[in-house]
Amino acid sequence: MIEEKKTHNVGKYILLTVGGILILIPLLVTLFSSFKTTKDIMANFFAWPKPFTLDNYQRLLADGVTHYFLNSAIITVVSVLLVMLIVPMAAYSIARNISKKRAFSLMYTFLILGIFVPFQVIMIPITVQMSKLGLANMYGLMLLYLTYAIPQTLFLYVGYIKMSVPVSLDEAAEIDGANKITTYFKIVFPMLKPMHATTLIINALWFWNDFMLPLLILNTDNKMWTLPLFQYNYQSQYFSDYGPSFASYVVGIVTITIVYVIFQKNIIAGMSNGAVK
């Protein structure tokens, strides 16, 4: 029995190691290529940078990558803050009343149905609607991110609150004279830290790396481009010059990786508890 378990574990470790290598190879190649000239990239794609050069990053700075980086940062940070401010409050209210009042049950069902609507179905109508409303800009994009983040984020928060935040805490706070707002911000909200970290990572990864929505909403004015839009147009502009393109990919990858590393400890706890209905 013990030998079978060891054999099973060895198989899992081998599979994980192979998977890790397959993921790391493209990342390392991208990183190395960002420090090579295009000539060296074409000569030997997998070689170590010889000579090691920062010209690609200097060229990115000269071409204004900082502006598009800030656009992405602003959109991502504001959108995440809106999601984490509004959705937990709604989730708390629904979790506490879903079994008592039918209206909350219907509201919850209606909101999470958005998970099952493919983006391709609403892509064109949303683009036309935002243009008519004069929201084909960064503010409109942040509003869309908040809207599309509600179904999944609400589902996770409601499940987490029902599993990990007992009603007895609300009752004890009420006995001590706290109202609902005080109870939420002083007691409930701090207890949602694992779920805050989980939703922050999920939504930040999406907002930072998203290409389709910025393409539909922001592509009319290059001053509003996000980093992925800049990378797309930059690659098209310098299609045969791979060095700066790889450097722009590294800029996008490193930033969101740092955020993930900071909050990764709480992600598993948040996902496992929040996914339980």
C-alpha positions, -999 to +999 in steps of 0.1 A: +000+000+000+028+024+010+048+015-021+018+021-044+013+055-027+050+064-033+047+053-069+016+074-073+033+104-058+064+100-080+041+100-110+025+132-099+058+149-093+070+139-127+039+152-143+041+185-124+078+189-133+072+183-170+043+208-169+064+234-151+092+230-176+067+234-205+055+266-189+089+280-180+106+275-214+084+301-232+088+326-203+125+322-202+129+325-240+108+357-239+130+371-211+162+362-229+150+375-262+142+409-246+179+413-240+191+403-275+191+421-308+167+410-335+197+396-355+207+374-325+171+363-320+168+352-357+202+335-355+195+314-324+161+318-308+170+297-277+205+310-271+217+330-241+220+368-248+254+375-263+259+404-261+236+414-233+218+446-243+192+470-229+186+487-263+152+471-266+140+486-233+155+520-241+136+519-274+104+511-256+108+541-233+116+563-263+084+551-280+062+560-249+056+527-233+053+545-199+021+562-209+004+530-219+017+512-188+001+540-167-032+536-186-033+499-178-023+505-142-050+531-137-077+510-153-067+479-134-064+495-100-096+516-102-116+486-116-103+463-089-111+488-062-146+493-075-152+455-076-138+450-041-159+479-027-192+471-043-194+434-048-186+423-012-214+445+002-239+430-022-226+395-014-230+401+023-266+413+019-275+384-003-258+358+018-276+369+049-311+371+032-311+346+005-328+319+026-353+344+041-365+365+012-373+353-023-363+386-038-326+381-028-327+346-042-340+358-075-315+387-075-286+363-069-297+338-095-302+366-121-267+381-114-247+349-116-264+339-148-239+363-164-213+336-160-230+315-187-233+343-213-204+341-238-187+375-244-190+369-282-228+371-280-228+406-264-196+420-280-211+440-308-242+453-289-220+465-260-196+483-284-225+501-301-242+509-268-211+524-252-204+545-283-239+559-283-236+567-245-203+585-251-185+560-229-160+547-255-132+558-231-113+546-200-143+554-177-166+533-199-141+504-199-138+505-161-176+504-158-177+474-181-151+456-161-171+462-129-202+449-147-186+417-161-168+410-129-200+409-108-212+373-116-181+353-108-170+376-079-204+376-064-206+338-066-173+334-047-181+360-020-215+347-013-202+311-009-173+323+013-195+344+036-220+315+040-192+291+049-167+312+068-186+341+084-212+328+109-244+347+115-237+346+152-211+373+147-238+396+134-260+388+163-232+395+188-224+428+171-261+438+172-262+430+209-232+453+214-251+481+197-235+479+162-256+487+131-254+468+099-228+492+083-206+490+114-209+452+115-199+449+079-169+472+079-156+464+113-162+427+115-173+410+082-150+429+057-117+421+076-127+384+078-130+383+040-092+388+035-086+355+017-114+362-007-102+398-012-069+384-022-085+358-045-108+382-063-080+408-065-057+383-084-085+369-106-097+403-117-064+420-118-050+393-141-080+397-163-081+435-164-043+438-169-041+413-197-074+419-214-072+427-251-106+424-266-126+450-245-099+477-249-097+469-286-134+475-289-137+505-266-104+524-267-089+517-302-103+549-316-077+570-298-041+558-293-037+580-262-061+557-244-045+525-254-037+500-226-004+480-226-018+450-245-032+473-272+002+490-274+019+456-277-004+446-305+000+478-325+037+479-317+042+444-330+024+453-361+045+484-366+078+466-360+068+432-372+103+423-383+120+438-352+114+412-325+136+426-297+114+455-286+083+434-289+097+408-265+107+436-242+072+449-241+059+414-232+083+412-203+071+446-190+035+432-190+044+399-174+067+411-146+042+436-132+012+412-128+036+384-116+047+406-087+011+412-077+004+375-078+034+366-057+023+391-030-012+377-027-008+340-036-009+327+000-046+336+003-057+324-031-063+287-024-082+293+008-104+319-009-111+297-039-118+265-019-142+282+005-158+306-019-167+279-045-188+260-020-224+270-024 
